[in-house]
Amino acid sequence: MKRIAIAIGALCVLTAAHAQDTTKPATDAQTPAVATPDTQNPAAPVAGENSFTEGQAKERIEAKGYAEVTGLTKGEDGIWSASATKDGKPTTVKLDFQGNITDAPK
């Protein structure tokens, strides 16, 4: 009888854990800094207190396929900006505090 009670209790715990919903990131500009590596904030780049160092900013930009990253500066709005190339084309690239990377052709 004790084994049956333990088995039923374990089954209840597993069922409750399985039923939990995962939260989806918000799509507005007020999205807080959260770990959503494959999600781009639609309002990017978003101004805010940026904790990325210059080296980290450059590494993230290069990891997204940009090359020749030069002139990397952090503006008063907390957004890192640089000149770079992607697919051989010159571009201006920006990195915000959420990790969003955007670009605009030069």
Biotite code that builds the C-alpha atoms (Angstrom):
import biotite.structure as struc

atoms = struc.array([
    struc.Atom([0.000, 0.000, 0.000], chain_id="A", res_id=1, res_name="MET", atom_name="CA", element="C"),
    struc.Atom([2.858, 2.348, 0.846], chain_id="A", res_id=2, res_name="LYS", atom_name="CA", element="C"),
    struc.Atom([4.434, 1.757, -2.594], chain_id="A", res_id=3, res_name="ARG", atom_name="CA", element="C"),
    struc.Atom([1.175, 2.576, -4.352], chain_id="A", res_id=4, res_name="ILE", atom_name="CA", element="C"),
    struc.Atom([0.852, 5.857, -2.434], chain_id="A", res_id=5, res_name="ALA", atom_name="CA", element="C"),
    struc.Atom([4.442, 6.804, -3.328], chain_id="A", res_id=6, res_name="ILE", atom_name="CA", element="C"),
    struc.Atom([3.869, 5.915, -6.984], chain_id="A", res_id=7, res_name="ALA", atom_name="CA", element="C"),
    struc.Atom([0.667, 7.992, -7.141], chain_id="A", res_id=8, res_name="ILE", atom_name="CA", element="C"),
    struc.Atom([2.437, 10.923, -5.448], chain_id="A", res_id=9, res_name="GLY", atom_name="CA", element="C"),
    struc.Atom([5.325, 10.753, -7.934], chain_id="A", res_id=10, res_name="ALA", atom_name="CA", element="C"),
    struc.Atom([2.889, 10.579, -10.846], chain_id="A", res_id=11, res_name="LEU", atom_name="CA", element="C"),
    struc.Atom([1.069, 13.688, -9.580], chain_id="A", res_id=12, res_name="CYS", atom_name="CA", element="C"),
    struc.Atom([4.335, 15.616, -9.304], chain_id="A", res_id=13, res_name="VAL", atom_name="CA", element="C"),
    struc.Atom([5.423, 14.612, -12.817], chain_id="A", res_id=14, res_name="LEU", atom_name="CA", element="C"),
    struc.Atom([2.029, 15.499, -14.291], chain_id="A", res_id=15, res_name="THR", atom_name="CA", element="C"),
    struc.Atom([2.044, 18.933, -12.640], chain_id="A", res_id=16, res_name="ALA", atom_name="CA", element="C"),
    struc.Atom([5.583, 19.645, -13.843], chain_id="A", res_id=17, res_name="ALA", atom_name="CA", element="C"),
    struc.Atom([4.695, 18.620, -17.396], chain_id="A", res_id=18, res_name="HIS", atom_name="CA", element="C"),
    struc.Atom([1.627, 20.861, -17.464], chain_id="A", res_id=19, res_name="ALA", atom_name="CA", element="C"),
    struc.Atom([3.637, 24.056, -16.848], chain_id="A", res_id=20, res_name="GLN", atom_name="CA", element="C"),
    struc.Atom([3.528, 26.550, -19.714], chain_id="A", res_id=21, res_name="ASP", atom_name="CA", element="C"),
    struc.Atom([6.651, 28.286, -20.918], chain_id="A", res_id=22, res_name="THR", atom_name="CA", element="C"),
    struc.Atom([6.476, 32.043, -21.211], chain_id="A", res_id=23, res_name="THR", atom_name="CA", element="C"),
    struc.Atom([7.096, 33.709, -24.543], chain_id="A", res_id=24, res_name="LYS", atom_name="CA", element="C"),
    struc.Atom([9.054, 36.946, -24.848], chain_id="A", res_id=25, res_name="PRO", atom_name="CA", element="C"),
    struc.Atom([7.024, 40.107, -25.250], chain_id="A", res_id=26, res_name="ALA", atom_name="CA", element="C"),
    struc.Atom([7.076, 41.818, -28.622], chain_id="A", res_id=27, res_name="THR", atom_name="CA", element="C"),
    struc.Atom([6.882, 45.428, -27.470], chain_id="A", res_id=28, res_name="ASP", atom_name="CA", element="C"),
    struc.Atom([9.730, 47.902, -27.090], chain_id="A", res_id=29, res_name="ALA", atom_name="CA", element="C"),
    struc.Atom([9.636, 47.636, -23.304], chain_id="A", res_id=30, res_name="GLN", atom_name="CA", element="C"),
    struc.Atom([10.899, 44.047, -23.259], chain_id="A", res_id=31, res_name="THR", atom_name="CA", element="C"),
    struc.Atom([13.364, 43.701, -20.364], chain_id="A", res_id=32, res_name="PRO", atom_name="CA", element="C"),
    struc.Atom([16.833, 42.273, -20.787], chain_id="A", res_id=33, res_name="ALA", atom_name="CA", element="C"),
    struc.Atom([16.189, 38.533, -20.852], chain_id="A", res_id=34, res_name="VAL", atom_name="CA", element="C"),
    struc.Atom([18.006, 35.577, -22.323], chain_id="A", res_id=35, res_name="ALA", atom_name="CA", element="C"),
    struc.Atom([16.253, 35.078, -25.646], chain_id="A", res_id=36, res_name="THR", atom_name="CA", element="C"),
    struc.Atom([19.150, 34.308, -27.994], chain_id="A", res_id=37, res_name="PRO", atom_name="CA", element="C"),
    struc.Atom([17.046, 33.613, -31.090], chain_id="A", res_id=38, res_name="ASP", atom_name="CA", element="C"),
    struc.Atom([14.529, 36.413, -30.597], chain_id="A", res_id=39, res_name="THR", atom_name="CA", element="C"),
    struc.Atom([14.955, 39.964, -31.911], chain_id="A", res_id=40, res_name="GLN", atom_name="CA", element="C"),
    struc.Atom([13.049, 42.787, -30.271], chain_id="A", res_id=41, res_name="ASN", atom_name="CA", element="C"),
    struc.Atom([10.997, 44.416, -33.061], chain_id="A", res_id=42, res_name="PRO", atom_name="CA", element="C"),
    struc.Atom([11.843, 47.889, -31.712], chain_id="A", res_id=43, res_name="ALA", atom_name="CA", element="C"),
    struc.Atom([15.613, 47.258, -31.704], chain_id="A", res_id=44, res_name="ALA", atom_name="CA", element="C"),
    struc.Atom([17.921, 48.910, -31.024], chain_id="A", res_id=45, res_name="PRO", atom_name="CA", element="C"),
    struc.Atom([16.457, 49.711, -27.610], chain_id="A", res_id=46, res_name="VAL", atom_name="CA", element="C"),
    struc.Atom([18.097, 52.417, -25.512], chain_id="A", res_id=47, res_name="ALA", atom_name="CA", element="C"),
    struc.Atom([19.028, 51.441, -21.971], chain_id="A", res_id=48, res_name="GLY", atom_name="CA", element="C"),
    struc.Atom([21.812, 50.824, -19.487], chain_id="A", res_id=49, res_name="GLU", atom_name="CA", element="C"),
    struc.Atom([24.275, 48.613, -21.371], chain_id="A", res_id=50, res_name="ASN", atom_name="CA", element="C"),
    struc.Atom([26.646, 46.351, -19.437], chain_id="A", res_id=51, res_name="SER", atom_name="CA", element="C"),
    struc.Atom([28.513, 44.929, -22.459], chain_id="A", res_id=52, res_name="PHE", atom_name="CA", element="C"),
    struc.Atom([32.189, 45.812, -22.539], chain_id="A", res_id=53, res_name="THR", atom_name="CA", element="C"),
    struc.Atom([33.723, 46.951, -25.821], chain_id="A", res_id=54, res_name="GLU", atom_name="CA", element="C"),
    struc.Atom([35.291, 43.510, -26.281], chain_id="A", res_id=55, res_name="GLY", atom_name="CA", element="C"),
    struc.Atom([32.013, 41.694, -25.613], chain_id="A", res_id=56, res_name="GLN", atom_name="CA", element="C"),
    struc.Atom([30.143, 43.995, -28.005], chain_id="A", res_id=57, res_name="ALA", atom_name="CA", element="C"),
    struc.Atom([32.676, 43.351, -30.771], chain_id="A", res_id=58, res_name="LYS", atom_name="CA", element="C"),
    struc.Atom([32.573, 39.583, -30.176], chain_id="A", res_id=59, res_name="GLU", atom_name="CA", element="C"),
    struc.Atom([28.758, 39.511, -30.385], chain_id="A", res_id=60, res_name="ARG", atom_name="CA", element="C"),
    struc.Atom([28.730, 41.578, -33.562], chain_id="A", res_id=61, res_name="ILE", atom_name="CA", element="C"),
    struc.Atom([31.375, 39.386, -35.212], chain_id="A", res_id=62, res_name="GLU", atom_name="CA", element="C"),
    struc.Atom([29.512, 36.239, -34.105], chain_id="A", res_id=63, res_name="ALA", atom_name="CA", element="C"),
    struc.Atom([26.522, 37.425, -36.196], chain_id="A", res_id=64, res_name="LYS", atom_name="CA", element="C"),
    struc.Atom([28.654, 37.440, -39.357], chain_id="A", res_id=65, res_name="GLY", atom_name="CA", element="C"),
    struc.Atom([29.981, 41.003, -39.441], chain_id="A", res_id=66, res_name="TYR", atom_name="CA", element="C"),
    struc.Atom([33.636, 41.593, -40.316], chain_id="A", res_id=67, res_name="ALA", atom_name="CA", element="C"),
    struc.Atom([36.010, 44.546, -40.181], chain_id="A", res_id=68, res_name="GLU", atom_name="CA", element="C"),
    struc.Atom([34.260, 45.966, -37.102], chain_id="A", res_id=69, res_name="VAL", atom_name="CA", element="C"),
    struc.Atom([35.809, 49.406, -36.525], chain_id="A", res_id=70, res_name="THR", atom_name="CA", element="C"),
    struc.Atom([35.007, 52.609, -34.665], chain_id="A", res_id=71, res_name="GLY", atom_name="CA", element="C"),
    struc.Atom([33.031, 50.826, -31.955], chain_id="A", res_id=72, res_name="LEU", atom_name="CA", element="C"),
    struc.Atom([31.592, 53.398, -29.547], chain_id="A", res_id=73, res_name="THR", atom_name="CA", element="C"),
    struc.Atom([28.853, 53.363, -26.909], chain_id="A", res_id=74, res_name="LYS", atom_name="CA", element="C"),
    struc.Atom([26.452, 56.288, -27.147], chain_id="A", res_id=75, res_name="GLY", atom_name="CA", element="C"),
    struc.Atom([24.748, 58.094, -24.284], chain_id="A", res_id=76, res_name="GLU", atom_name="CA", element="C"),
    struc.Atom([21.669, 55.956, -25.024], chain_id="A", res_id=77, res_name="ASP", atom_name="CA", element="C"),
    struc.Atom([23.680, 52.812, -24.183], chain_id="A", res_id=78, res_name="GLY", atom_name="CA", element="C"),
    struc.Atom([23.728, 51.532, -27.780], chain_id="A", res_id=79, res_name="ILE", atom_name="CA", element="C"),
    struc.Atom([27.029, 50.334, -29.223], chain_id="A", res_id=80, res_name="TRP", atom_name="CA", element="C"),
    struc.Atom([27.611, 51.499, -32.829], chain_id="A", res_id=81, res_name="SER", atom_name="CA", element="C"),
    struc.Atom([30.315, 50.549, -35.304], chain_id="A", res_id=82, res_name="ALA", atom_name="CA", element="C"),
    struc.Atom([31.206, 50.414, -38.962], chain_id="A", res_id=83, res_name="SER", atom_name="CA", element="C"),
    struc.Atom([31.446, 46.900, -40.357], chain_id="A", res_id=84, res_name="ALA", atom_name="CA", element="C"),
    struc.Atom([30.988, 44.795, -43.460], chain_id="A", res_id=85, res_name="THR", atom_name="CA", element="C"),
    struc.Atom([28.599, 41.923, -44.016], chain_id="A", res_id=86, res_name="LYS", atom_name="CA", element="C"),
    struc.Atom([28.676, 39.858, -47.178], chain_id="A", res_id=87, res_name="ASP", atom_name="CA", element="C"),
    struc.Atom([31.268, 42.332, -48.492], chain_id="A", res_id=88, res_name="GLY", atom_name="CA", element="C"),
    struc.Atom([28.948, 45.338, -48.137], chain_id="A", res_id=89, res_name="LYS", atom_name="CA", element="C"),
    struc.Atom([29.693, 48.278, -45.795], chain_id="A", res_id=90, res_name="PRO", atom_name="CA", element="C"),
    struc.Atom([27.158, 48.787, -43.039], chain_id="A", res_id=91, res_name="THR", atom_name="CA", element="C"),
    struc.Atom([26.565, 50.548, -39.745], chain_id="A", res_id=92, res_name="THR", atom_name="CA", element="C"),
    struc.Atom([25.833, 48.019, -37.019], chain_id="A", res_id=93, res_name="VAL", atom_name="CA", element="C"),
    struc.Atom([24.261, 48.601, -33.581], chain_id="A", res_id=94, res_name="LYS", atom_name="CA", element="C"),
    struc.Atom([24.071, 46.453, -30.431], chain_id="A", res_id=95, res_name="LEU", atom_name="CA", element="C"),
    struc.Atom([21.662, 47.303, -27.609], chain_id="A", res_id=96, res_name="ASP", atom_name="CA", element="C"),
    struc.Atom([21.560, 46.225, -23.957], chain_id="A", res_id=97, res_name="PHE", atom_name="CA", element="C"),
    struc.Atom([19.249, 43.297, -24.788], chain_id="A", res_id=98, res_name="GLN", atom_name="CA", element="C"),
    struc.Atom([21.771, 41.856, -27.254], chain_id="A", res_id=99, res_name="GLY", atom_name="CA", element="C"),
    struc.Atom([19.749, 42.875, -30.329], chain_id="A", res_id=100, res_name="ASN", atom_name="CA", element="C"),
    struc.Atom([21.967, 43.536, -33.359], chain_id="A", res_id=101, res_name="ILE", atom_name="CA", element="C"),
    struc.Atom([20.689, 45.723, -36.177], chain_id="A", res_id=102, res_name="THR", atom_name="CA", element="C"),
    struc.Atom([22.324, 47.173, -39.245], chain_id="A", res_id=103, res_name="ASP", atom_name="CA", element="C"),
    struc.Atom([21.782, 49.780, -41.917], chain_id="A", res_id=104, res_name="ALA", atom_name="CA", element="C"),
    struc.Atom([23.618, 50.057, -45.241], chain_id="A", res_id=105, res_name="PRO", atom_name="CA", element="C"),
    struc.Atom([26.105, 52.875, -45.546], chain_id="A", res_id=106, res_name="LYS", atom_name="CA", element="C"),
])
